[in-house]
Amino acid sequence: MKKFFSLALCSMLALSASAQLTRTTVAQGDVEGVVEQGMAHYKGIPFAQPPVGDLRWKAPVPVQKWEGVYKANEFKAKPYQQTQGPARPGQPGVSEDCLYLNVLTPAQSKDEKLPVLVWIHGGGFSTGESWSQNGDNFAKAGIVYCAITYRTNCFGFLSTPALSEESAKENGRAISGNYGLMDQILALKWIKENVAAFGGDPEKITIMGESAGAISVAMLCQSPLAKGLFRGAISESGGNMVPVSDTRIDNNAMRNVKGSEAYGQAYLDRLGLGKKKLKDLRKVDPEVFMNDSAAFSAGGALWPCYDDYVLSTDAYKQYQAGNYNDVNVMIGTNSDEGSMFTGFLGGYTPAQYEYEMKTSFPDPEWQKKFRAMYPGSNNQEAFDAHADIFREAAFAWPTYAWGNLQSARTAEGKGKGQVYMFFFDQAKTNMFRRGQQTDRKFLTMHAGELNYTFGHSWGPADKQDPRDAGLTRTVMQYWINFIKTGNPNGGYLPYWPAYAKGTDSMMYFRDGAHLAPVQNQKQLELWEEYFNAMRK
């Protein structure tokens, strides 16, 4: 009898594995994945030719057809970057040959037409990898989960006069940089063309990212090259509404091509590579490009630029004019985003605060206004001021401006995309505020929402705080609903209305979910006033 049940169990497991869609055909040929957690997982599918050699600092080239069956059974290298120690067991290291994507599908046939989620990793446009988050809970909920990789740091966003001149000769556009964004767009095109082979619906694609991934989501919503590639967008701590300028100090502007070229050339000069020709630069060992601390700062020195090709100049003005990809969006930020970028108590001093005030706000009148809003006369005040300035400038104000501009156009009948705004404030110990005697050490740090949005518990289930467990279920269901329908509402959840400025329509997450007004409104309005003045 035991032998019978053992054979029966083996047969059931074999049937379950074979029922998964582990082999399919895409435009380039046959591809085979593996079964994990009862679902088909395709790891490391190429969507572009390796951007190496002559293709370094070029727009990505679509992958060619392959012979036989492509074995998609392991993750491919993460983009070349400064690494913090060796890769973890079972994970690959870094390489310029990084343009691959992963697909995790619960489908058992190609005909299921499931909604699709595309995850775009963060990392300040400098680091990161496609497997940074496990999308198993989305797949278990009936969603085809895709995760893409793109070139980062100098390989994804270097501009120089020579590169722009080369582009003018080859493409008629005197631009350079934004290669990483073009990678993202090509990956989305590949998914749009091929996701039906994995049981997904190409008309139900939602893009989602956090930090630089969320900024990427915002930029994809702005890019004319991404039009029609997705129907919804989720931005967790992102946005892109700052003015265009020749220079970029922290998060006060985004460079134009001229400014990006100047920064890129200075970067090469610091490395002793400034006089090399492009053909020789493309032969330089990639590790050499990592040896410049200024280009890998927390503020994101190697960054996308406004080039009037991938990104039209000044997203704020583009939204005012209605020139954006008009889809439903779910966007929000956390309560203490900037603490991660501030250092530690005593490590950011009143003297550094004074330097930042004079550098970032050289106009005495603006300096006066920002000093009043963000005082910094002692170590604690200085830390809080820097953290909050970074929170507003990098994440909160761009999200706020995005929400206001898009929701206003929709309310006026000039657009159709609804905006769902959120604020994450779950009380957790913030490692970046260790040693501080302040209640702010329990605010939500940057990326602190990810365990909730991906449905992953904090620690063993038997030791998990029930408030965290409940919030995880609530947040995860809102996200699943939005991916499936374009609207977060449904089931037992508290009703989440579309955002409208001046109303209690922001969903506030802390031990549950309830509606609230926009948080830190006075600070956000000061930044609105400041950036409007910069544009003038």
Protein Blocks (a to p, Z undefined) as FASTA:
>chain_A
ZZmmmmmmmmmmmmmmmmpcfbccdfkbccddddeehiacdehiafbdcdehjlgoiacd
dddddehjdddfbccdddddddedjadehiacddfblcccddddfbfbfklopacddddd
ehehmgccfklpccklmmmnopacddddddehjllmpccfklmmmmmmmnopaceejklm
mmmmmmmmmmmmmmmmnopafklcccddehjlmmmmmmmmmpmklgokacbdcdehiajf
bccdfbdehjlbccdfklmmmmmmmmmmmnopmmpcfklmmmpcfklmmmcfklmcfnop
accddehlmpcghjklmmmnopacdddddddddfklmlmmnopghjacfklmmmmmmmmm
mplklmmmmmmmmgcfbfklmmmmmmmmmmmmmmmmmmmmmmmmmmmmmmnopambdcdd
dddfbdcddfklgoiacfklmcccehklmmmmnopaehjfklgcfklmmmmmmmmmmmmm
mmmnopabecjbdcdddddehiafbccdehiacddddehklmmmmmmmmmmmmmZZ
